[in-house]
Amino acid sequence: MSHDSTMPIGHQYALAMLVGGEAEVRSVAHDARTQLTLDAFLRVQDEEPVPAFLHSALCAMSLPTKRPTDDTLPIIREDGKYALAINPRPVLQTIDGRAQMRSMGVPYGSYPRVALIYLLSQAVTKRSRDVYLGRNFTDWMRRLGYKTVSYGPRGTANLMREQVDRLLACEWQIRWDGQTSDESAFAVRDVKISNEYSGSLDRNGTFAREIRMSEIFYNHLVEHAVPLNEIAVRELKGIPTALDLYTYLAYRLPRIASDKGQPISWEQLAKHLGNAADTKRFRQTVRETMQLVSSVYPNANVDMSGRKVVLYPSPAPLERKLVGAHLRLAAHSAPSKGTAIEVPRTVPLRKKQLPDGSAKVAFPEHSLRYGEEARPYLDLGREKGAPWDVDQMAGEFRAGCPDFSRPRSRDEWLRMWDAFVTSYVKRRQERSQ
């Protein structure tokens, strides 16, 4: 099969998967010399989608990608009828043993984006303003997909902690203006994501374990939540522009009605992604970033080859099937006209058969509360691990399991998980006595 190298690599992978399966996908990746996008594509295709959510205004208008020159000044974003202001208000802190009012600054980079998606996803999924992060910061970081958690001055934990503090301290003003003369303007003013949170002090610093989302923000979030795929977010978690592009496309593409698409200027896209100006460097960066984004969201039908970006109607990220006109095969191998292209899902990809006929699989990498593949582990954890948190147990299991990355049969994983849960509960009970 010949591949069109002008289309995003994720689209090439999708077509290759439909024609020749994983072997054909690997061939495309080999020719393109890109291992990162291959790994991302296969992981997202292998896993059951895990629902995640972000407020539509935060999909349309992003946080700064880098630390602003003066990070104590408000950040203002505009997108047609939307306007968003992020104001880093001073908060009461204990500094050198004295209570002081000090601005934390605006959040920036990839860490607050990942944290924000988690916080909002928990609130929407559980239909509750109360979000519980976990018993300790390391466990929470691992839930977010960070396999290595370090506590040095520039360690991942401290960088994330700083950005979460900035998120919680900021006021957000989101304004919606009516699009016609008879529509009245609507505004949400002086909204904080949370105005009540508590935590703990330990040897590694503070940890805001429990967050109560402000009622006005929570109510608006439930009404304007955009569905994402947590597995895709994990693959993009280290690249702010990739997260912004993914969430922006997840918001815009399913809402486009015309088959002719919606053209936008590069200047408009730059504003969405937190860039002030349209430059050749920006175009090159976004086109390169789109390669990775398309690998985790191959249904995203976007043309970035011209003087304008054209957005076409596309399924939402949680759609399991590979569909859409941009993924239809050439005439010699295409299905009949009007037939949606679909990857058979009877057997998840990349599973190898053991001699007894059972399949080798990986232990679920995401929350055990979502997906059919995780259900047996969730049920066992709840049955034998009560009252302890199942995902916390799973995080410690992943961290302590010897040769964890090696695929095993599901029966073997369940035996190991059963033994671990039993041991975990016994240890916790002994500590509490």
C-alpha positions in Angstrom: 0.0 0.0 0.0 1.3 3.5 -0.9 1.0 6.2 1.7 0.3 9.9 1.2 3.1 11.6 3.1 1.3 14.9 3.0 -1.5 13.8 5.3 -1.0 13.8 9.1 0.8 10.7 10.3 -2.2 9.6 12.4 -4.4 9.5 9.3 -1.7 7.4 7.6 -1.7 5.0 10.6 -5.5 4.7 10.5 -5.6 3.8 6.8 -2.7 1.4 7.3 -4.6 -0.3 10.2 -7.7 -0.7 8.0 -5.7 -2.3 5.2 -3.0 -4.4 6.8 -3.3 -4.2 10.6 -0.6 -3.4 13.0 2.2 -4.7 10.7 1.2 -2.1 8.1 1.1 0.6 10.7 4.6 -0.2 11.9 5.8 -0.1 8.2 4.4 3.4 7.9 6.1 4.5 11.1 9.4 2.9 10.0 9.3 4.8 6.7 8.5 8.0 8.5 11.1 7.4 11.2 8.8 8.3 14.0 8.5 6.0 17.1 6.7 8.5 19.3 3.6 8.8 17.2 3.5 5.1 16.6 3.5 4.3 20.3 0.8 7.0 21.0 -1.4 5.7 18.2 -1.2 2.0 19.3 -1.8 2.8 22.9 -4.9 4.9 22.2 -6.2 2.2 19.8 -5.5 -0.6 22.3 -7.2 1.0 25.3 -10.9 1.4 26.0 -11.6 5.2 25.8 -11.7 6.8 29.3 -14.0 9.8 29.5 -12.4 13.1 30.5 -13.8 16.6 30.3 -12.8 20.2 30.0 -14.9 23.4 30.0 -15.7 24.6 26.5 -14.2 28.1 27.2 -10.9 26.5 28.3 -10.9 24.4 25.1 -11.4 27.5 23.0 -8.9 29.7 24.9 -5.8 28.2 26.4 -3.5 29.0 29.3 0.0 30.5 28.6 2.4 27.8 27.3 5.4 29.5 29.0 5.8 31.7 32.1 4.8 35.3 31.1 7.3 38.1 31.7 5.1 39.4 34.5 3.1 36.4 35.7 1.2 38.5 38.2 -0.8 40.3 35.5 -4.2 38.9 34.3 -4.3 36.8 31.1 -7.1 37.8 28.6 -8.3 35.6 25.8 -11.0 36.3 23.2 -12.8 34.0 20.7 -15.8 35.5 19.0 -18.6 35.4 21.6 -16.3 34.2 24.3 -14.0 36.2 26.5 -11.9 34.8 29.3 -9.8 36.6 31.9 -7.5 34.7 34.3 -6.7 36.9 37.3 -4.0 35.8 39.7 -5.4 37.2 42.9 -3.3 37.5 46.1 -3.9 34.7 48.6 -3.0 34.3 52.3 0.2 32.3 52.7 2.5 31.5 55.6 6.0 32.7 54.6 8.9 32.4 57.1 6.4 31.8 59.9 4.3 34.9 59.1 0.9 35.2 57.3 1.2 37.3 54.2 -0.9 38.1 51.1 0.9 37.2 47.9 0.0 36.5 44.3 1.0 33.0 43.1 0.9 34.2 39.5 -1.0 32.8 36.5 -0.7 29.0 35.7 1.3 28.1 32.7 2.8 25.1 30.9 1.6 21.5 30.7 1.1 20.7 34.4 -1.9 23.0 35.0 -3.6 21.7 31.8 -3.3 18.1 33.0 -4.4 19.0 36.5 -7.4 21.0 35.2 -8.6 18.2 33.0 -8.4 15.8 35.9 -10.3 18.1 38.4 -13.0 18.9 35.9 -13.3 15.3 34.7 -13.8 14.1 38.3 -16.5 16.7 38.9 -18.4 15.9 35.7 -18.1 12.1 36.0 -19.1 11.9 39.6 -21.6 14.7 39.4 -20.2 16.3 42.5 -18.5 19.5 43.4 -16.3 17.6 45.8 -13.1 16.3 44.2 -10.8 14.0 46.2 -7.2 13.8 44.8 -5.8 11.1 47.0 -3.9 10.4 50.2 -0.6 11.7 48.9 0.8 13.6 46.0 2.9 10.8 44.6 -0.2 8.6 44.2 -2.1 11.4 42.5 0.7 12.1 40.1 0.8 8.5 39.1 -2.9 8.6 38.4 -2.2 11.4 36.0 0.2 9.2 34.1 3.6 10.4 35.5 5.6 7.2 36.0 8.5 9.1 37.7 7.7 11.4 40.5 10.6 13.4 41.9 10.7 16.0 44.8 13.8 18.0 44.0 13.6 21.8 43.5 12.7 21.2 39.8 11.2 17.8 40.4 7.9 16.8 38.7 6.0 16.9 42.0 7.0 20.4 43.0 6.4 21.8 39.5 2.9 20.3 39.5 2.2 21.5 43.1 3.1 25.0 42.2 0.8 25.0 39.2 -2.1 23.5 41.1 -1.6 26.3 43.7 -1.8 28.9 40.9 -4.9 27.3 39.5 -6.7 27.3 42.8 -5.7 30.9 43.6 -6.9 32.4 40.3 -10.2 34.1 39.6 -11.7 33.3 36.2 -14.1 35.6 34.4 -15.9 34.0 31.5 -18.2 36.1 29.3 -20.6 34.9 26.6 -22.1 37.6 24.3 -25.3 37.1 22.3 -24.7 36.7 18.6 -27.8 38.4 17.4 -29.3 41.8 18.3 -32.2 40.3 20.3 -29.9 38.1 22.4 -28.8 39.5 25.8 -25.2 39.3 26.9 -24.4 36.7 29.5 -21.5 36.8 31.8 -20.0 34.7 34.7 -18.0 37.1 36.8 -15.3 36.6 39.4 -15.5 32.8 39.3 -13.0 30.6 41.1 -12.6 27.0 40.3 -12.6 26.4 44.0 -13.1 28.6 46.9 -12.7 25.9 49.5 -10.0 23.3 49.8 -8.1 21.4 52.4 -4.9 19.4 52.5 -2.0 18.2 54.6 1.6 19.1 55.4 4.2 16.4 55.1 7.9 16.2 54.5 7.4 16.9 50.8 5.4 20.0 51.3 1.7 20.8 51.2 -0.9 18.8 49.3 -4.5 20.0 48.6 -6.2 16.6 48.9 -9.8 17.7 48.9 -11.2 20.4 46.7 -14.8 21.7 46.6 -15.5 23.3 43.3 -17.4 26.6 43.5 -21.1 26.1 42.8 -21.4 28.6 40.0 -18.3 27.2 38.2 -19.5 23.6 38.7 -23.0 24.3 37.4 -21.6 26.0 34.3 -19.0 23.2 33.8 -21.7 20.5 33.7 -23.6 22.4 31.1 -20.5 23.2 28.9 -18.3 20.2 29.4 -16.4 18.9 26.3 -15.7 15.2 26.2 -12.1 14.1 25.8 -10.2 10.8 26.0 -8.0 10.5 29.1 -5.8 8.0 27.3 -5.0 10.6 24.6 -4.4 13.3 27.3 -1.8 11.1 28.9 0.1 10.7 25.6 0.2 14.5 25.2 0.7 15.5 28.8 4.2 16.8 28.4 3.5 19.2 25.5 1.3 22.2 26.2 0.7 23.1 22.5 -0.3 19.5 21.8 -2.8 19.5 24.7 -4.2 22.8 23.5 -4.5 21.7 19.9 -6.2 18.4 21.0 -8.7 20.1 23.3 -9.5 22.8 20.7 -10.1 20.3 18.0 -12.2 18.2 20.3 -14.4 21.2 21.0 -14.6 22.6 17.5 -14.7 19.7 15.0 -17.9 17.9 16.2 -19.7 21.2 16.1 -19.0 22.0 12.4 -22.0 21.3 10.2 -20.8 22.1 6.7 -19.0 19.4 4.6 -17.1 22.3 3.0 -15.4 22.9 6.4 -14.7 26.0 8.4 -11.6 28.0 7.4 -9.8 30.0 10.1 -6.7 32.1 9.7 -3.4 31.1 11.3 -3.7 34.3 13.3 -6.9 33.0 14.8 -5.4 29.7 15.6 -2.4 31.4 17.3 -4.8 33.2 19.6 -6.5 30.0 20.5 -3.2 28.4 21.4 -1.9 31.2 23.5 0.4 32.8 20.9 0.3 36.5 20.2 1.5 36.6 16.6 1.3 34.5 13.4 4.8 33.5 12.4 6.4 30.9 10.1 7.8 29.3 13.2 4.4 29.0 14.8 3.0 27.4 11.6 5.8 24.9 11.6 5.4 24.1 15.3 1.7 23.5 15.0 2.1 21.4 11.8 4.7 19.2 13.6 2.5 19.1 16.7 -0.5 18.0 14.6 1.4 14.8 13.7 1.3 13.7 17.4 -2.3 15.0 17.9 -3.5 13.1 14.9 -2.0 9.9 16.3 -4.2 10.1 19.3 -7.2 11.6 17.5 -7.0 10.2 13.9 -10.7 11.1 13.3 -9.7 14.8 13.5 -10.1 16.0 9.9 -8.0 19.2 9.6 -6.1 20.6 6.6 -3.1 22.7 7.7 -1.3 22.6 4.3 -2.5 26.0 3.0 -2.6 29.7 3.9 -5.6 29.0 6.1 -6.5 26.1 8.4 -9.6 24.3 7.4 -11.6 22.4 10.0 -14.0 19.7 8.8 -16.8 17.9 10.6 -15.3 15.1 12.7 -16.5 12.6 15.4 -15.7 13.4 19.0 -12.5 11.9 20.5 -14.4 9.2 22.4 -15.6 7.6 19.2 -13.9 4.2 18.9 -14.3 3.8 15.2 -12.0 5.2 12.6 -14.5 7.0 10.4 -14.8 10.1 8.1 -14.1 11.0 4.5 -10.4 11.7 5.1 -9.9 8.1 6.2 -11.7 6.5 3.2 -9.4 4.2 1.2 -8.4 4.6 -2.4 -10.8 3.2 -5.0 -9.0 -0.2 -5.4 -9.5 -1.0 -1.7 -12.3 1.3 -0.5 -15.6 0.0 0.9 -18.7 0.8 -1.0 -19.7 4.5 -1.0 -21.4 5.7 2.1 -19.9 2.9 4.3 -18.2 4.0 7.4 -14.7 2.6 7.8 -14.3 0.7 11.1 -11.6 -1.1 12.9 -12.8 -4.5 14.1 -12.8 -4.5 17.9 -13.6 -8.1 18.6 -9.9 -8.6 19.8 -8.0 -5.6 21.1 -4.9 -4.8 19.1 -1.4 -6.0 19.9 -2.5 -9.0 22.0 -0.4 -12.1 21.6 -1.6 -15.6 22.1 -0.2 -17.9 24.8 0.2 -21.6 24.1 -3.1 -22.4 25.8 -4.9 -19.9 23.5 -5.4 -17.2 26.1 -4.3 -13.6 25.2 -1.5 -11.6 26.7 -2.6 -8.2 27.8 -1.3 -5.3 29.9 -2.7 -4.3 33.3 -5.0 -1.3 32.8 -3.0 2.0 32.9 -6.0 4.2 33.6 -8.5 4.4 36.4 -10.1 1.0 37.1 -13.5 2.7 37.2 -13.8 3.0 33.5 -13.8 0.5 30.6 -14.9 -3.1 30.3 -11.3 -4.4 30.3 -10.8 -2.9 33.8 -14.1 -4.2 35.2 -12.8 -7.6 36.6 -10.0 -5.7 38.5 -12.4 -3.1 39.8 -14.9 -5.7 41.0 -12.1 -7.7 42.8 -10.6 -4.6 44.3 -14.0 -3.5 45.7 -14.8 -6.9 47.0 -11.5 -7.7 48.8 -10.0 -4.2 49.2 -12.8 -2.4 51.0 -12.8 0.3 52.4 -9.6 1.4 50.6 -9.5 3.3 47.3 -9.3 0.9 44.4 -7.3 3.3 42.2 -4.8 4.0 45.0 -4.2 0.3 45.3 -3.8 0.0 41.6 -1.2 2.8 41.6 0.9 1.0 44.3 0.5 -2.3 42.4 1.8 -0.7 39.2 4.7 0.8 41.1 5.7 -2.3 43.0 4.9 -5.1 40.5 8.1 -6.8 39.2 8.5 -6.7 35.5 5.2 -4.8 35.3 5.6 -3.9 31.6 5.6 -7.6 30.5 2.2 -8.6 29.1 0.5 -11.6 30.8 -2.8 -13.4 30.5 -5.7 -11.8 32.3 -6.0 -14.8 34.6 -2.4 -14.3 35.7 -2.9 -10.5 36.2 -6.0 -11.3 38.3 -4.2 -13.8 40.5 -1.4 -11.2 41.1 -3.9 -8.5 41.7 -5.9 -10.7 44.1 -2.7 -11.5 46.1 -1.7 -7.8 46.2 -5.1 -6.5 47.3 -5.2 -9.1 50.1 -1.7 -8.1 51.3 -2.5 -4.4 50.9 -5.6 -4.6 53.1 -3.7 -6.6 55.8 -0.9 -4.1 55.9 -3.2 -1.1 56.2 -5.2 -2.8 58.9 -2.0 -3.5 60.9 -0.9 0.1 60.6 -4.2 1.4 61.9 -4.1 -0.8 65.0 
